[in-house]
C-alpha cells in the first residue's frame, strides 16, 4: 500500500477531510444566504401588495414585485448550491 501523493493535497484521507470541512462551510454559507434571500423576497412581496407604509405608489409596488422575483431566483440558486455542497460532504 502506497502513501497518498503529497503533490496532490486534496487526495488521501487528510485531503478528503479537508474537502469535507470546506464543503460543510460552503453549505452553511449558502444556506444562510438562501434564508436571507427568502426573507428579502417576503418583504418585497408585501411591498408589491402595497402593505408597506409609505411605499404604496404603483412604482414602489412594481419595484417590490421585481425585487421579489430577483430574490426568488437568488434563493433557488443558493438552495441548489447548498444541496450540492451537502451531498459532497
N, C-alpha and C positions, 0 to 999 in steps of 0.2 A: 504494500500500500504506500503510495507516494504522498508527500505533503502537498497542500494546496499551493498553487503558483503564487509567489509573493509579488510578482509583477502585475497581477490582476487582483486588486484588493477586494473586489466585490464577489469573489468566489470563495468557496470553503465555508466552514461553519461561522467563523467570525464575520466574514463578508455578508453572509445571509442574515446574521443577527443585525448587523449594521443596516442592511436594506430594510429589514422588518421595522426597526426603530424609525428609520426615515419615513417609511410608508405610513406608520402609525401617526407620526407628527403631521404628515400631509393630510391624512384622513381627518384628524381633529380640526386642522385649519380649514379645510374645505367644508366640513360640517358646520362650523361656526359661521363661515361666510354665507353658506346656504341659508342658515337661520336668519342672518341679518338681512339678506335679500327678501326672505319671506316676510319679515316684519315691515320692511320698507314697502313691499307690494301691498300689504294690507292697509297701510297708511295712505298710499296712493289710491287705492280702491275707494276709501272713504272720501278722499278729496274729489275723485271722479263722480261720486254720488252727490256731491255738494254738502257733505256733512262736516266740513272743516270750517269753523267760523272765520270770516274774513277772506275766504277763498271760494266764494260761491259763483263767481263770474264764469261764463262759458269757457273763456281761455284758461282759467285756473282748473276747471273740470277736465278740459281736454288735456292739459298738461299732466294732471293726475292719472288719466287713462293711459297716456303714452308711458309715463313712469311705471305704472303697474305692469304693463306688457314687458317693458325692459327688465324690470325686477324679476318677473316670472321666468324670462329667458335665463337671467343670471342664476336664479335659484336652481333651475333644471341643470345648468352647466356644472354648478358646484356640487349638486347632489350626485350627478353621474361621476364626477371626478372622485368624490368621497367613496362611492361604491367601488370604483376601480382600485383605489388605494387600499380599501379594506380587504378586498379579495387578494391583494398582493402581500398582505401581512403574513 
